[in-house]
Amino acid sequence: MYGRERRGQQPSDRSALRAGLTPAQLAALETLEQFRWTLRFVRRPMFQDPVPVVIDRDGKRHAVLRADGTLGEPDFPIRD
């Protein structure tokens, strides 16, 4: 169980991925989903707020959803 590759797996429960997001992030995510952006993953660094990462419909652009619901550039590398 330990050391298993988790990348590429989809969570079976959509709400689990959204847990801990702010109301502003959830509202922004709903709007982005209308434009076919998808919540790809959520970074959960220790002692920090969750960092949701969304991807565009073509799978080429990533963005982070800040706590206030605005989009920003990721300040960490995104692996395929």
GROMACS elastic network, one bead per residue, 0.5 to 0.9 nm:
[ bonds ]
;  ai    aj funct       b0    kb
    1     4     6  0.59794   500
    3     6     6  0.88448   500
    5     8     6  0.84833   500
    5     9     6  0.87588   500
    6     9     6  0.58510   500
    6    10     6  0.89597   500
    7    10     6  0.86247   500
    7    80     6  0.86086   500
    8    80     6  0.85758   500
   10    13     6  0.86359   500
   10    14     6  0.88432   500
   10    40     6  0.85530   500
   10    41     6  0.89120   500
   11    14     6  0.64642   500
   11    16     6  0.75410   500
   11    17     6  0.70524   500
   12    16     6  0.83775   500
   13    16     6  0.54446   500
   13    17     6  0.71674   500
   14    17     6  0.54954   500
   14    18     6  0.67072   500
   14    19     6  0.89489   500
   15    19     6  0.60322   500
   16    19     6  0.51701   500
   16    20     6  0.87595   500
   17    20     6  0.84538   500
   17    21     6  0.88374   500
   17    39     6  0.82710   500
   17    40     6  0.89488   500
   17    41     6  0.71051   500
   17    42     6  0.67504   500
   17    52     6  0.87917   500
   18    21     6  0.57922   500
   18    26     6  0.76442   500
   18    39     6  0.85733   500
   18    42     6  0.80369   500
   18    52     6  0.83337   500
   19    22     6  0.88201   500
   20    49     6  0.82168   500
   20    50     6  0.68652   500
   21    24     6  0.81078   500
   21    25     6  0.59943   500
   21    26     6  0.64505   500
   21    49     6  0.85162   500
   21    50     6  0.68758   500
   21    51     6  0.83763   500
   21    52     6  0.77846   500
   21    67     6  0.76655   500
   22    25     6  0.51139   500
   22    26     6  0.62803   500
   22    27     6  0.86660   500
   22    67     6  0.61509   500
   22    68     6  0.76942   500
   22    69     6  0.80285   500
   23    26     6  0.50723   500
   23    27     6  0.61445   500
   23    28     6  0.85751   500
   23    67     6  0.85910   500
   23    68     6  0.84994   500
   23    69     6  0.81786   500
   24    27     6  0.51486   500
   24    28     6  0.61393   500
   24    29     6  0.85016   500
   24    66     6  0.87482   500
   24    67     6  0.67799   500
   24    68     6  0.54630   500
   24    70     6  0.83895   500
   25    28     6  0.51027   500
   25    29     6  0.59933   500
   25    30     6  0.86349   500
   25    52     6  0.83955   500
   25    65     6  0.62326   500
   25    66     6  0.69419   500
   25    67     6  0.60492   500
   25    68     6  0.64736   500
   25    70     6  0.77194   500
   26    30     6  0.62630   500
   26    31     6  0.87781   500
   26    69     6  0.76016   500
   27    30     6  0.52070   500
   27    31     6  0.65125   500
   27    32     6  0.87735   500
   27    69     6  0.73036   500
   28    31     6  0.51319   500
   28    32     6  0.61602   500
   28    33     6  0.86023   500
   28    65     6  0.79337   500
   28    68     6  0.89702   500
   28    69     6  0.53907   500
   28    70     6  0.73873   500
   28    71     6  0.87641   500
   29    33     6  0.60381   500
   29    34     6  0.87427   500
   29    37     6  0.81477   500
   29    38     6  0.80512   500
   29    39     6  0.75086   500
   29    54     6  0.83292   500
   29    65     6  0.80368   500
   29    69     6  0.80045   500
   30    33     6  0.51699   500
   30    34     6  0.66852   500
   31    34     6  0.53495   500
   31    35     6  0.71183   500
   31    37     6  0.88421   500
   32    35     6  0.52356   500
   32    36     6  0.65395   500
   32    37     6  0.52884   500
   32    38     6  0.75035   500
   32    54     6  0.86598   500
   32    56     6  0.87808   500
   33    38     6  0.60495   500
   33    39     6  0.83184   500
   34    37     6  0.73438   500
   35    56     6  0.82645   500
   35    57     6  0.78050   500
   36    55     6  0.88371   500
   36    56     6  0.66669   500
   36    57     6  0.52399   500
   37    40     6  0.89974   500
   37    54     6  0.64255   500
   37    55     6  0.55066   500
   37    57     6  0.53322   500
   37    58     6  0.87624   500
   37    59     6  0.88045   500
   38    53     6  0.85321   500
   38    54     6  0.53226   500
   38    55     6  0.53631   500
   38    56     6  0.65361   500
   38    57     6  0.72712   500
   39    42     6  0.79089   500
   39    52     6  0.70153   500
   39    53     6  0.60251   500
   39    55     6  0.65523   500
   40    52     6  0.77972   500
   40    53     6  0.58111   500
   40    54     6  0.52802   500
   40    55     6  0.62487   500
   40    62     6  0.89389   500
   41    51     6  0.85081   500
   41    52     6  0.60962   500
   41    53     6  0.55330   500
   41    54     6  0.72530   500
   42    50     6  0.63551   500
   42    51     6  0.54057   500
   42    53     6  0.58696   500
   42    54     6  0.87941   500
   43    49     6  0.87825   500
   43    50     6  0.56915   500
   43    52     6  0.62629   500
   43    53     6  0.76576   500
   44    47     6  0.86200   500
   44    48     6  0.72095   500
   44    49     6  0.68389   500
   44    51     6  0.63780   500
   44    52     6  0.85663   500
   45    48     6  0.55152   500
   45    49     6  0.71217   500
   45    50     6  0.67448   500
   45    51     6  0.80633   500
   46    49     6  0.82131   500
   48    51     6  0.87355   500
   49    67     6  0.81956   500
   50    67     6  0.86488   500
   51    64     6  0.65699   500
   51    65     6  0.67926   500
   51    66     6  0.71696   500
   51    67     6  0.82620   500
   52    63     6  0.84682   500
   52    64     6  0.56513   500
   52    65     6  0.55590   500
   52    66     6  0.78067   500
   53    62     6  0.67025   500
   53    63     6  0.56948   500
   53    65     6  0.63942   500
   53    74     6  0.79339   500
   54    61     6  0.83759   500
   54    62     6  0.56484   500
   54    63     6  0.54238   500
   54    64     6  0.62008   500
   54    65     6  0.73777   500
   55    58     6  0.80010   500
   55    59     6  0.58103   500
   55    60     6  0.71664   500
   55    61     6  0.56811   500
   55    63     6  0.65600   500
   55    64     6  0.89432   500
   56    59     6  0.52994   500
   56    60     6  0.64821   500
   56    61     6  0.55335   500
   56    62     6  0.66248   500
   56    63     6  0.85279   500
   57    60     6  0.78969   500
   57    61     6  0.85531   500
   58    61     6  0.76449   500
   59    62     6  0.78080   500
   62    73     6  0.74361   500
   62    74     6  0.73435   500
   62    78     6  0.80473   500
   63    71     6  0.61288   500
   63    72     6  0.55851   500
   63    73     6  0.51992   500
   63    74     6  0.58828   500
   64    70     6  0.83176   500
   64    71     6  0.56552   500
   64    72     6  0.52114   500
   64    73     6  0.60868   500
   64    74     6  0.56762   500
   64    75     6  0.88826   500
   65    68     6  0.79176   500
   65    69     6  0.57521   500
   65    70     6  0.58263   500
   65    72     6  0.64771   500
   65    73     6  0.89462   500
   66    69     6  0.53210   500
   66    70     6  0.54063   500
   66    71     6  0.60592   500
   66    72     6  0.68293   500
   67    70     6  0.74535   500
   68    71     6  0.89177   500
   72    75     6  0.88146   500
   73    76     6  0.88845   500
   74    77     6  0.73017   500
   74    78     6  0.79588   500
